[in-house]
Amino acid sequence: MSPDKAVGPEGVLGLQFLDRRQGEWYCTTCWATAISVDARILEQLAERMATLEAVTAGYQAWAGGPCKVCDESPSGAAKQKGLRSVRSLGRTP
């Protein structure tokens, strides 16, 4: 993730959430709901997380990927799935 653009307080909350659940995928909609943040902010962060630089820092994003909440919900919550899925790889930079 680019050092020339700040993550912001919402992004910090989002990354802390992922770090507490290392390896688990969350779509941006469920991720935003879990930490009570506007999904549009996390969608922008997820775009930055889809880079080699972000993987090196220990984060990953995948367009249309899996979600721990949506994909495990029998109620059909997957219809509300965000555009990207994100996770912490459990590494420290």
N, C-alpha and C positions, 0 to 999 in steps of 0.2 A: 504494500500500500504506500502510495506516494508520500514521501516526507515533506513535500512542499504544499500539501493540503491537509489541514487539521481534520481529525475524525469528529470532533464535537462531542458534547456530553451524551447525546443519544447514542452515538456510535460507541462510546466507551461503555455504556450500559449494555449495549448489544454484544460487544466482544467479551465482557465479563460473563454474561449469560452463557455464551458459547464455551468459554474456558471452563466453566463449572460442569459442562456436559460434553466433554471432549469426545470427538468421534461421531457424535449424533448429528444427523442432518435435520435442519428446520427450514421450511419455506419462509420467505420473507413475511408473509401474512401471519403465520403462527408465531414467528419470532417476534414480530411487532406486538402482537396480542399479549405474549408472555411477559413483556417488559413495559407495556403500556406506552408505546412510542408510535408515532405516525409511520406507517409502512413505507411511505414514499422516501423518507429519510434513510431507512434501512435498505431500500431497493438501490439507492445511490451507493451506499456502502458496499452492498453485495456486488455491484458492478466493478468496484475497485478490488474486491476480493477474488475476482476471476482472473487474476494476473499471476504470472510466475513470481513476481515480487511478493505478493501476498502469501503464496504457498511457502516461499522461503521463510516468511515471518510466522508461519504456522496456521494459516487460515485458507479455506478453499470455498469457492462458490461454483455452482453448476446450474446452467439454465434448464429449467424443467425437471430438476432432480427430485430425489425422494424427500419425504418429510416424516419425522417421527410421529407427529400429531395427526396430520391428514391421512397418511397411508395406513395408520393403525386404527383409525376411527371407523367403526361400522356404520356410522350415521351419514356417510357420504360427504364428510367435510372436505374431501379432496376437490370438490367443485369450487372451493374458495381458495385454492392453492395459489401462493405467490409465484411470480415469474422465475425466481431463482431459489435455489436451496443453498444453505451455507453450513459450515461446520468449523470447529477448531480441530486442528490436527494434533494438538497437545504438545507443540514444540514451543520453545522460547527463542526469540531472536538472538 
